[in-house]
Structure formats: structure tokens, C-alpha cells
Amino acid sequence: MAENGHSDPDGAAAPDPDVRFGERPLAQTVAAAAAIRRLSGLLLAQEHPHPAVDTMLARIGEWERELAAAAPPDPTPRVGDAASETQRVYLDHAFDIGAFNPCFPEYTFDHLDAETANGRITFPLVYEGPPGLVHGGFLGVFFDAVIQQQSCAAGLAGKTRSMNIIYRRPTPILVELSFDITRSVQETGIESTARLTRDDEVLCRAVVQTVAVPLARLSTSRYGKRTART
């Protein structure tokens, strides 16, 4: 994972500096997201109360007050012609969203081009549903994230129209899994087929239809920039 959560897979084109989907996350935010994800997993694994959790809860209240005082007064995202500095800056959700938001899966692309992509993911404990297995809803979030990232990197993307997931085998947590995507641009939009596999066994498969819009119409001045630090 490269700086601020952006991966640099084989075959990926250099990002266009004029195309943006929001601000890059702070390196501090990326580091905190990873720590929060690890900490959440440890909390879920505790069998009995622990004094460290009491200490953590006391400090969290203090941190929450400090961060709230520094946050913009308006929690709505800074997007569109009417964007204001009083609103929250919108972070780039097109690339590696799990790197800065612990509520999303974190994954790695090994290869990425306009037609095909593949990579790896290990779902941690926080995504558990049935014992030792990934909750099915998180698999939908994962597929949507990696498919949209490929389309954004390819220069043609848009909102998800439909997603059909076929669950063939239970998907384990805490095990490195592989994924691959094939993508084609059609008259009605983009169709992507993605698979999640373990040792060449297909665990689940998703067929996703999305809108096809040039990135220049989705980005540029639409997303408000981070304010200057005072």
C-alpha cells in the first residue's frame, strides 16, 4: 500500500492530476484506520472485561471532545458549486477506501488495467458473520469497491445500477484470498464480473452493471479542496 492508501499495482496507468474524486486522506487518518481496525478485532476477541478497555473508554471521551472542536461545523460533504469551507471535506472514495476508513475492507491490487484486474484480500475479525466466516453483506461492499476502483483507474466509471452475487462457498476470515475482475464497456454501460477465490476454488461471484461516464464529468471542480491550515 502506497502513501495515503493508494496502491500502485502492475499495469496501472499513472493517475491524471486533473481528475480527482475528493481529497486524499491524511497519512495520520490512514494510520489511525489500520489501528482502529486492529483494535476492534481485539475487542471482539475479549472473553472477559479488561482494565485496558476502561482506560481506553476514558481517553476516547477526551479525544472525541478535542476532535469535535477541530471539525467543521457542518457535517455534510464539501461537494458541488455551493460547497462551503464550513462543510466537511470529502475524501476520495474511488481508490483504496479501506485504507482510510476501517468500515470498508482493505485490499491490494496486484494487476490493474481497463479489461482485467486481480489482487488479494484478508478479511479481519470485524467482518465476521457466521462463526469464522465473512458476513455476506460485506462481500457486496468489497465487490463494489474493487470494481469501481478498476473503472475509475480506467477512466470511465459511474454509479452502480445492479449487483448480482452468487455465494458458492463460505468465505473465511483471517485467510488471504484472491480476487479477479473482467470488465467490458457495452452500449448500456459497464459490465464487470468479479470472483473471490481460495486456492483456485471460487467462493463467490458478482456481476455488476454500472453507468459509464467520462471521469472529467465526475470529478474536477465538483469536490471542494482542503482548506489552508491556520
C-alpha positions as CSV (number, residue, x, y, z in Angstrom):
1,M,0.0,0.0,0.0
2,A,1.5,3.3,-1.0
3,E,1.3,6.6,0.8
4,N,-2.1,7.8,1.9
5,G,-3.7,4.5,1.0
6,H,-3.2,4.5,-2.8
7,S,-1.9,1.2,-4.2
8,D,0.4,1.0,-7.2
9,P,-0.4,-2.2,-9.0
10,D,1.3,-3.6,-12.0
11,G,-0.2,-2.4,-15.3
12,A,-1.9,0.7,-13.7
13,A,-1.7,3.9,-15.6
14,A,-0.3,7.0,-13.9
15,P,-3.1,9.0,-12.3
16,D,-4.3,12.1,-14.1
17,P,-3.6,15.1,-11.7
18,D,-6.6,16.9,-13.2
19,V,-9.0,14.1,-12.2
20,R,-10.0,13.9,-8.6
21,F,-12.8,12.4,-6.6
22,G,-12.2,14.3,-3.4
23,E,-9.2,15.0,-1.2
24,R,-6.5,12.4,-0.4
25,P,-6.8,11.1,3.1
26,L,-4.2,12.4,5.6
27,A,-1.4,9.9,6.4
28,Q,-2.5,10.3,10.0
29,T,-6.0,9.1,9.1
30,V,-4.7,6.1,7.2
31,A,-2.5,5.0,10.2
32,A,-5.5,5.6,12.6
33,A,-7.8,3.5,10.4
34,A,-5.5,0.5,10.5
35,A,-5.1,0.8,14.3
36,I,-8.9,1.1,14.8
37,R,-9.5,-2.0,12.7
38,R,-6.9,-4.0,14.7
39,L,-8.2,-2.7,18.0
40,S,-11.8,-3.5,17.1
41,G,-10.8,-7.1,16.3
42,L,-9.0,-7.4,19.7
43,L,-12.1,-6.0,21.5
44,L,-14.3,-8.6,19.8
45,A,-12.0,-11.3,20.9
46,Q,-12.1,-10.5,24.6
47,E,-13.8,-13.1,26.8
48,H,-13.8,-11.0,30.0
49,P,-13.7,-7.3,31.0
50,H,-10.2,-5.9,30.8
51,P,-8.8,-2.8,32.6
52,A,-7.2,-1.6,29.4
53,V,-10.7,-1.1,27.9
54,D,-11.8,1.1,30.8
55,T,-8.7,3.3,30.3
56,M,-9.4,3.4,26.6
57,L,-13.0,4.5,27.1
58,A,-12.0,7.3,29.4
59,R,-9.4,8.6,26.9
60,I,-11.9,8.2,23.9
61,G,-14.2,10.7,25.5
62,E,-11.3,13.2,25.8
63,W,-10.2,12.6,22.2
64,E,-13.7,12.9,20.9
65,R,-14.1,16.4,22.5
66,E,-10.8,17.6,21.1
67,L,-11.5,16.3,17.6
68,A,-15.1,17.7,17.6
69,A,-13.7,21.1,18.5
70,A,-11.5,21.0,15.4
71,A,-14.1,19.5,13.0
72,P,-16.1,21.7,10.5
73,P,-19.5,22.8,12.0
74,D,-21.4,21.3,9.0
75,P,-21.0,17.5,8.7
76,T,-22.3,17.5,5.1
77,P,-19.7,16.8,2.4
78,R,-18.0,19.8,0.6
79,V,-19.3,18.9,-2.9
80,G,-20.8,20.9,-5.7
81,D,-21.0,24.6,-6.7
82,A,-22.4,25.6,-3.4
83,A,-19.6,23.9,-1.4
84,S,-18.5,25.8,1.7
85,E,-15.5,25.7,4.0
86,T,-17.9,25.2,6.9
87,Q,-18.7,21.7,5.5
88,R,-16.7,18.5,5.9
89,V,-14.0,17.8,3.3
90,Y,-14.9,14.8,1.1
91,L,-12.2,12.2,0.9
92,D,-11.5,10.3,-2.3
93,H,-13.7,7.1,-2.3
94,A,-12.6,5.9,-5.7
95,F,-9.3,4.3,-4.6
96,D,-8.4,2.1,-1.7
97,I,-11.2,3.3,0.6
98,G,-10.4,0.6,3.2
99,A,-7.0,2.2,3.8
100,F,-8.5,5.2,5.5
101,N,-12.0,4.0,6.6
102,P,-12.0,0.9,8.8
103,C,-15.6,0.3,8.0
104,F,-14.6,-0.8,4.5
105,P,-12.4,-3.8,3.6
106,E,-8.8,-3.2,2.8
107,Y,-7.4,-5.0,-0.3
108,T,-4.4,-4.9,-2.6
109,F,-4.4,-4.9,-6.4
110,D,-1.5,-6.8,-8.0
111,H,-2.6,-6.0,-11.6
112,L,-5.0,-3.4,-12.9
113,D,-5.9,-2.4,-16.4
114,A,-9.1,-1.4,-18.3
115,E,-10.0,-5.1,-19.1
116,T,-8.7,-7.2,-16.2
117,A,-7.6,-6.9,-12.6
118,N,-6.6,-9.1,-9.8
119,G,-5.4,-8.9,-6.2
120,R,-5.6,-10.1,-2.7
121,I,-7.7,-9.5,0.5
122,T,-7.8,-10.9,4.0
123,F,-11.0,-10.2,5.9
124,P,-10.3,-9.5,9.6
125,L,-12.4,-10.4,12.5
126,V,-14.5,-7.2,12.3
127,Y,-16.2,-8.5,9.1
128,E,-17.3,-11.8,10.7
129,G,-20.9,-13.0,10.4
130,P,-21.3,-16.8,10.9
131,P,-18.5,-18.3,13.0
132,G,-15.2,-17.8,11.3
133,L,-16.9,-16.6,8.1
134,V,-17.4,-13.2,6.4
135,H,-20.8,-11.6,6.6
136,G,-22.4,-11.8,3.2
137,G,-23.2,-8.1,3.1
138,F,-19.5,-7.1,3.4
139,L,-18.8,-9.2,0.3
140,G,-21.1,-6.9,-1.6
141,V,-19.3,-3.9,-0.3
142,F,-16.0,-5.5,-1.2
143,F,-17.0,-6.3,-4.8
144,D,-18.5,-2.8,-5.3
145,A,-15.3,-1.1,-4.1
146,V,-12.8,-3.1,-6.2
147,I,-15.0,-2.9,-9.3
148,Q,-15.4,0.8,-9.1
149,Q,-11.7,1.3,-8.4
150,Q,-10.9,-0.5,-11.6
151,S,-13.3,1.6,-13.6
152,C,-12.0,4.9,-12.1
153,A,-8.5,3.8,-12.9
154,A,-9.6,3.0,-16.5
155,G,-11.1,6.5,-16.9
156,L,-14.7,5.5,-17.3
157,A,-17.0,5.0,-14.3
158,G,-20.3,5.7,-12.8
159,K,-23.0,4.7,-10.3
160,T,-23.8,1.1,-9.7
161,R,-27.0,0.0,-11.4
162,S,-27.2,-3.6,-10.3
163,M,-25.2,-6.2,-8.5
164,N,-25.9,-9.9,-8.6
165,I,-23.8,-12.0,-6.1
166,I,-23.7,-15.8,-6.2
167,Y,-22.5,-17.3,-3.0
168,R,-20.9,-20.7,-3.8
169,R,-18.8,-21.5,-0.7
170,P,-18.5,-19.9,2.8
171,T,-15.8,-17.2,2.8
172,P,-13.4,-17.4,5.7
173,I,-12.0,-14.5,7.7
174,L,-8.3,-14.3,8.6
175,V,-7.2,-16.1,5.4
176,E,-5.6,-14.5,2.4
177,L,-8.0,-14.8,-0.6
178,S,-7.6,-13.8,-4.2
179,F,-9.9,-11.8,-6.5
180,D,-10.1,-11.2,-10.2
181,I,-12.2,-8.9,-12.4
182,T,-13.0,-8.9,-16.1
183,R,-14.6,-5.6,-17.4
184,S,-16.2,-4.7,-20.6
185,V,-17.8,-1.4,-21.9
186,Q,-21.2,-2.0,-23.6
187,E,-23.8,0.2,-25.2
188,T,-25.8,0.4,-21.9
189,G,-22.8,0.9,-19.6
190,I,-20.1,-1.2,-18.0
191,E,-20.4,-4.8,-17.0
192,S,-17.9,-6.3,-14.6
193,T,-17.6,-9.9,-13.4
194,A,-15.6,-10.4,-10.3
195,R,-14.6,-13.6,-8.4
196,L,-13.3,-14.2,-4.9
197,T,-11.3,-17.4,-4.7
198,R,-9.3,-19.6,-2.3
199,D,-6.7,-21.9,-3.8
200,D,-8.4,-21.6,-7.1
201,E,-11.8,-22.6,-5.6
202,V,-14.5,-19.9,-6.3
203,L,-16.1,-18.8,-3.1
204,C,-18.4,-16.2,-4.6
205,R,-19.0,-14.3,-7.9
206,A,-20.5,-10.9,-8.6
207,V,-21.8,-9.5,-11.9
208,V,-22.1,-5.7,-11.6
209,Q,-23.7,-3.2,-14.0
210,T,-22.6,0.4,-13.7
211,V,-23.1,3.7,-15.6
212,A,-20.3,4.7,-18.0
213,V,-19.4,8.4,-17.6
214,P,-16.0,10.0,-18.5
215,L,-14.1,11.0,-15.4
216,A,-14.0,14.6,-16.4
217,R,-17.7,14.8,-15.8
218,L,-17.5,13.1,-12.4
219,S,-14.5,14.9,-10.8
220,T,-12.6,18.2,-11.3
221,S,-14.1,21.2,-9.5
222,R,-17.0,19.3,-8.1
223,Y,-15.2,18.3,-5.0
224,G,-14.1,21.1,-2.6
225,K,-10.5,21.1,-1.6
226,R,-9.0,21.0,1.8
227,T,-8.7,24.4,3.5
228,A,-5.4,26.0,4.2
229,R,-4.1,25.3,7.7
230,T,-4.2,28.4,10.0
